[in-house]
Amino acid sequence: MTTLATDTDAITCTDKARAKAYSLMAEAGISHPEYFLRVGVKGGGCSGLTYELDFDNEPKAGDMEFGDDQLKIVCDMKSFLYLCGTELDFTDGLNGKGFHFNNPNASRTCGCGESFSI
């Protein structure tokens, strides 16, 4: 796995998103040290591109690795081109519940927040 050298381009997550990821890992019976959070992008959705978020324990060639001792975030190089500088957050308010990508590269997002365009 390759680690990105500059912190400004890193994919990060808020404390709230990290806590929710840990909670979901525990509910699924996933061992934290062995697993990481995989983020990615694929074509589709009402704006052209959709976010992907999953737990994984198998790094792939060319993966970018981010995070700290608390939660490792992994992204493939193609997706990183769209997600560079993104912050992953979690909201549980009345206007929606779930993970939210604060993506500085997105020029347009859909109403549900799950797809975007550049």
C-alpha positions in Angstrom: 0.0 0.0 0.0 1.1 3.5 -0.7 0.7 6.3 1.9 0.1 9.8 0.6 2.9 12.3 1.6 0.8 15.5 2.0 -1.7 15.9 4.7 -3.7 18.5 2.8 -4.7 16.0 0.2 -5.5 13.2 2.6 -8.9 11.7 3.1 -9.9 12.2 6.7 -12.8 11.6 9.0 -14.4 13.4 11.9 -14.6 12.0 15.4 -18.3 11.4 14.9 -17.7 9.4 11.7 -14.9 7.4 13.4 -17.1 6.6 16.3 -19.9 5.4 14.0 -17.5 3.3 12.0 -16.3 1.6 15.2 -19.9 1.0 16.3 -20.8 -0.6 13.0 -17.7 -2.7 13.1 -18.7 -4.0 16.6 -22.2 -4.7 15.5 -20.9 -6.7 12.5 -18.4 -8.6 14.7 -15.5 -7.1 12.7 -12.1 -7.0 14.4 -10.9 -3.4 14.4 -7.1 -3.9 14.0 -7.5 -6.2 11.0 -10.1 -4.1 9.1 -10.1 -0.7 7.6 -12.6 1.7 6.0 -12.5 1.6 2.2 -13.8 4.6 0.4 -14.3 4.9 -3.3 -16.1 6.3 -6.3 -18.0 4.6 -9.1 -20.1 5.8 -12.0 -23.8 6.2 -11.4 -26.3 8.1 -9.4 -28.3 11.2 -10.3 -25.2 13.4 -10.6 -22.9 11.0 -12.4 -20.7 9.6 -9.7 -21.5 7.8 -6.4 -19.6 7.3 -3.2 -18.8 3.8 -2.0 -18.1 3.0 1.7 -17.3 -0.4 3.1 -15.1 -2.3 5.6 -12.3 -4.4 4.1 -9.3 -6.3 5.3 -7.5 -7.0 2.0 -5.4 -4.2 0.6 -5.0 -4.0 -3.2 -2.0 -2.9 -5.3 -2.0 0.8 -5.7 -4.2 1.6 -2.7 -3.7 4.9 -0.9 -3.7 4.7 2.9 -4.8 7.5 5.3 -5.8 7.9 8.8 -4.1 7.5 12.1 -3.7 4.9 14.8 -7.5 5.1 15.4 -9.0 4.3 12.0 -7.3 3.5 8.8 -8.9 4.8 5.6 -8.0 3.2 2.3 -8.8 4.3 -1.3 -7.9 3.1 -4.7 -5.9 5.5 -6.8 -8.6 6.2 -9.4 -11.1 7.1 -6.7 -8.5 9.3 -4.9 -8.5 11.6 -8.0 -12.1 12.5 -7.1 -11.8 12.3 -3.3 -8.5 14.1 -2.6 -9.0 16.4 0.4 -12.4 14.9 1.3 -13.6 14.7 4.9 -16.0 11.9 5.9 -18.6 13.0 8.5 -21.6 11.4 10.2 -24.8 13.1 10.9 -27.8 11.7 12.9 -30.0 14.8 12.8 -33.6 15.2 11.7 -32.6 16.2 8.1 -30.9 12.9 7.4 -28.9 10.3 9.0 -25.7 8.7 7.7 -22.2 9.3 6.4 -21.6 12.4 4.5 -18.7 13.2 2.2 -17.4 16.8 2.4 -15.8 16.7 -1.0 -14.0 20.0 -2.1 -13.8 18.6 -5.6 -17.5 18.2 -6.2 -19.0 20.9 -8.3 -22.6 19.6 -7.8 -24.2 17.1 -5.5 -27.6 15.5 -5.5 -30.3 16.1 -2.9 -29.5 12.8 -1.1 -25.8 13.5 -0.9 -24.8 10.1 -2.3 -23.8 11.3 -5.7 -21.8 14.1 -7.2 -20.2 15.5 -10.3 -16.9 17.2 -10.9 
